[in-house]
Amino acid sequence: MSDAIALEAPPVAKPRRIPWAAVLPAIPVVAVLVAAVAAPWIAPASPTAGELAARLKPPAWQEAALPGRPLGTDLLGRDVLSRLIWGARVSLVIAVAATALGAAVGSLIGLLSGYHRGRVDRVITKLIDIQLAFPFVLLAIAVIAVAGPSIPVLVVVLAIGAWVAHARIVRSLVLSLRERDYVQAAVALGAGTPRILFRHLVPEILPVIVVLATFDVGRIIILESTLSFLGLGVQPPTPSWGSDLRDAAAYVRQAWWTATFPGLAIMIVVLGLNLVGDALRDALDPRTRRMTR
Amino acid sequence: MLEFVVRRLLHTALVTLGVVTLVFVALRLSGDPAASMLPGDASVQELADLRRELGLDRSVPAQYVAFLSGAVRGDFGDSFRHQQPAFGLVLERLPATLELAFAALVLAVVVALPLGIVAALHRGRVADVLAMSFAVVGQATPYFWMGIMLILVVSVELAWLPTSGRGGWRHLILPAVTLGTHFAAAIARLTRTAMLEVLGQNFVTTARAKGLGERRVILAHALKNAAVPVVTLVGLQFGTLLGGAVVTETIFAWPGVGRLAVQSIFVRDYPVVQAGVLVLALVFVGINLLVDLLYGALDPRIRHE
């Protein structure tokens, strides 16, 4: 008997290890974030002013490279690296703003829908079904065709693409959380709906929203650059990874570098965000960790 | 099964109505189409005339009814640029889009299923790490950049395949790879997860204990049960594929609906944008219905939910 108890005693707490799975992929993301914030100080040249004499110069390690233009210049003689750094600002600001808007609206709708259930919930569930039955790029095209391309329109459109996932997941979480004893106890004590939602339910679901938002920022960076690539997003001369690729695609034969680096930037940031998201999700839910490893 | 089919059909009808409504809302409430169709220096009179011609001077409910009845008859007005019905123009290009999307789908499934299965069977070993690295990188790569890089390497440097246009199978390869890679990555990851989950279950152990060969256990027992989430993903993600087709068509000058819709935005050919978006959305709804029915056939439990 005493042996059994000894076996069930909690193990001695292990020293905390550095969570490399989350830290390593976060490095490029943080680097790009820092570069975006520090753009005015670290960009070697102006992102918009080009010299026609310095058109289509290759990156530093090739012949005919121009000093001070490490990644070469584009068709208008603008520094590719500087446009990348300033473009990071534009892409990240749009992606974070759209994610925040979409996550806030979606989570609120999910909270209300899951907590109140009934008719509102049925309408919202149908609405989610309908939007999921609609390729997002098409919706974006329809709206931007009429509203015209601009950064505020882009943020709203991308948020429209993001709210559904948040609403769906928050709703299903709240549906089960609202039956828990501590929530029922709060109801019995006479707590009002806002207090229950924001004091008792939101703290519980916040980690899930954060994980979802991490993936969303990556997804939205790709969507934004896609729309900008189609000419429906950020408009020239504002530097943006997507719209720079739109220009670069036209003369990719003459200058591989203008088409390569913005795409690499997108890929590295999105890859980093996805891996950080994976690590956060695994830390949150041991079950998925077992499954995905 | 009949009751299940009827329920899915009703659901699809409702979703279709919702999708048509969504297009109406997106197109009518995000600005004044007449103003975005005319050049900036158009007179007030011209604007009023165009608004009347498009029916924009009527009340919103009246416009909605007109839009619905037009959509049912396939009447979206004439293209300003091509002087022929917008719906016909879109239908002409639909086969090209479907060809591209299906090629990408087939390619993705053919590559990703074995990849996911092998990764699950060799969990934690080199094959798994390689397969999942491919999947993770594939998911982080935007379609359009992948397309540009493929053109740069395969068409320009190596001169193996044509850069653009539609013709024989040689024209199809690069666009299909571009569109399919992202999708293949998602399928591979999910197949791996689903297989791992199924392989740990009792019926697999039973099958092995019965003395069935490993090939039979994996293909007949495990894969059939792992297929349900994979089929769902393929169906749900088909919309992303149609959306990606818009981009892929633009890069490779593939004469499909997506490219037509995007070009029409820039020449303000509004009826064509409307018809193109709606037709692609309805194709997607139709595919979803097919997936749902297939799903019911694969897994009897779903029919009775």
Contacts between the chains, C-beta under 8 A, distances in Angstrom:
chain1	res1	chain2	res2	distance
A	126	B	14	7.2
A	126	B	18	7.1
A	127	B	18	7.7
A	129	B	15	6.2
A	129	B	18	7.7
A	130	B	15	5.6
A	130	B	18	3.4
A	130	B	19	6.3
A	130	B	22	6.3
A	131	B	22	7.2
A	132	B	236	7.2
A	132	B	239	7.8
A	133	B	15	4.8
A	133	B	18	7.3
A	133	B	19	5.9
A	133	B	239	7.4
A	133	B	281	7.6
A	133	B	284	6.6
A	133	B	285	5.4
A	133	B	288	6.0
A	134	B	19	5.6
A	134	B	22	6.1
A	134	B	239	6.9
A	134	B	281	5.4
A	134	B	284	7.1
A	135	B	239	4.0
A	135	B	240	6.6
A	135	B	242	4.9
A	135	B	243	3.9
A	135	B	280	6.6
A	135	B	281	6.8
A	135	B	284	5.8
A	136	B	239	7.6
A	136	B	240	7.7
A	136	B	243	6.0
A	137	B	243	3.4
A	137	B	244	7.5
A	137	B	246	5.4
A	137	B	247	7.3
A	138	B	242	7.4
A	138	B	243	6.2
A	138	B	246	7.3
A	138	B	261	7.9
A	138	B	277	4.7
A	138	B	280	5.7
A	138	B	281	5.9
A	139	B	22	7.1
A	139	B	26	6.0
A	139	B	277	7.9
A	141	B	246	7.2
A	141	B	261	6.1
A	141	B	262	6.8
A	141	B	265	6.7
A	141	B	273	6.9
A	141	B	277	6.1
A	142	B	23	6.0
A	142	B	26	4.0
A	142	B	27	5.4
A	142	B	30	7.8
A	142	B	273	7.0
A	142	B	274	7.6
A	142	B	277	5.0
A	143	B	26	4.9
A	143	B	27	7.9
A	143	B	30	4.6
A	144	B	265	7.4
A	145	B	27	7.3
A	145	B	36	7.5
A	145	B	265	4.6
A	145	B	270	7.2
A	145	B	273	4.9
A	146	B	26	7.7
A	146	B	27	5.8
A	146	B	28	7.8
A	146	B	30	4.5
A	146	B	31	4.1
A	146	B	32	7.6
A	146	B	33	5.6
A	146	B	36	5.7
A	147	B	30	4.1
A	147	B	31	4.7
A	148	B	31	6.8
A	148	B	36	6.5
A	153	B	30	8.0
A	218	B	140	7.1
A	222	B	140	8.0
A	222	B	142	4.9
A	225	B	142	5.8
A	225	B	144	7.8
A	226	B	142	6.1
A	226	B	143	7.1
A	226	B	144	6.2
A	226	B	247	5.7
A	229	B	142	7.8
A	229	B	144	4.7
A	229	B	247	6.9
A	230	B	246	7.4
A	230	B	247	6.6
A	230	B	250	6.3
A	230	B	262	5.6
A	231	B	262	7.7
A	231	B	266	6.8
A	232	B	262	7.7
A	232	B	265	7.0
A	242	B	144	8.0
A	245	B	144	6.5
A	245	B	145	6.3
A	245	B	148	6.8
A	248	B	148	7.4
A	249	B	144	7.7
A	249	B	148	5.2
A	249	B	251	6.8
A	252	B	148	5.9
A	252	B	151	6.6
A	252	B	152	5.4
A	252	B	156	7.2
A	253	B	152	8.0
A	253	B	156	5.5
A	256	B	152	5.7
A	259	B	145	7.8
A	259	B	148	5.0
A	259	B	149	7.5
A	259	B	152	6.7
A	260	B	149	7.2
A	260	B	152	7.9
A	262	B	145	7.7
A	263	B	141	7.8
A	263	B	142	6.9
A	263	B	145	3.3
A	263	B	148	7.0
A	263	B	149	6.9
A	266	B	140	8.0
A	266	B	142	5.7
A	266	B	145	6.6
A	267	B	137	7.4
A	267	B	140	5.2
A	267	B	141	5.2
A	267	B	142	7.5
A	267	B	145	7.2
A	268	B	140	7.9
A	270	B	139	8.0
A	270	B	140	4.1
A	270	B	142	8.0
A	271	B	136	6.6
A	271	B	137	6.5
A	271	B	140	3.8
A	274	B	136	6.6
A	274	B	139	6.5
A	274	B	140	5.8
A	275	B	136	7.0
A	291	B	193	5.5
A	291	B	196	6.0
A	291	B	197	6.1
A	292	B	193	6.1
A	293	B	123	7.6
A	293	B	124	7.3
